[in-house]
């Protein structure tokens, strides 16, 4: 497995945009994130790139696990 995303959560005010989103990506996979406008696609990608701070969840990449809510600047640089 190349990357595993677990329990990603994000809330804006009282609106929960991402509710425990999970995904696995294996070498050679082609992934499509599809949904209507306002369904959280861009927010999900922004959380994975640390452009938006998730309220919870983890990213396992290259054998290391990163907390999407509490990653340090050094960890963010390593993921990028």
C-alpha positions in Angstrom: 0.0 0.0 0.0 1.3 3.4 -1.0 -0.9 5.6 1.1 -3.7 5.1 3.7 -6.0 7.8 5.0 -8.1 7.1 8.1 -11.0 8.9 9.8 -10.5 12.4 8.3 -12.8 14.9 9.9 -13.3 18.6 9.1 -16.0 21.0 10.4 -16.7 24.6 9.5 -18.7 26.2 12.2 -21.5 23.7 12.9 -21.3 22.0 9.5 -19.4 18.8 9.4 -18.0 18.7 5.9 -15.8 15.5 6.2 -17.1 12.7 8.4 -14.6 9.9 9.0 -13.4 9.7 5.4 -11.2 6.6 4.7 -9.2 5.7 1.6 -6.4 3.4 0.5 -4.1 3.9 -2.5 -2.0 1.1 -3.9 0.8 1.4 -6.3 -0.6 1.8 -9.8 -4.0 2.9 -8.7 -5.8 5.7 -10.5 -8.1 7.5 -8.0 -11.0 9.8 -8.9 -12.7 11.9 -6.3 -16.2 12.6 -7.6 -19.2 14.4 -6.1 -21.5 17.4 -6.4 -20.4 20.9 -5.7 -20.0 21.5 -2.0 -19.5 17.9 -1.0 -16.0 18.3 0.4 -13.8 17.1 -2.4 -11.4 20.1 -2.3 -11.5 20.3 1.5 -10.4 16.6 1.6 -7.5 17.2 -0.8 -6.5 20.4 1.1 -6.4 18.5 4.4 -4.2 15.8 2.9 -1.8 18.5 1.7 -1.9 20.3 5.0 -3.3 23.4 3.3 -6.3 23.1 5.7 -6.0 21.7 9.2 -8.3 18.7 9.6 -10.1 18.2 12.9 -9.0 14.6 13.1 -7.6 11.7 11.1 -4.3 10.3 10.0 -2.3 9.8 6.8 0.1 6.9 6.4 2.6 7.6 3.6 5.9 5.9 2.8 5.6 3.8 6.0 5.1 6.8 8.3 1.9 7.9 10.1 1.1 11.6 10.3 -1.7 13.1 12.4 -3.6 15.5 10.2 -4.6 17.6 13.1 -1.2 17.9 14.9 1.5 17.5 12.3 4.6 19.6 12.9 6.1 21.9 10.3 8.9 19.3 9.8 6.4 16.5 9.3 4.5 18.5 6.8 7.7 19.2 4.8 8.4 15.5 4.8 5.0 14.6 3.4 5.2 17.3 0.7 
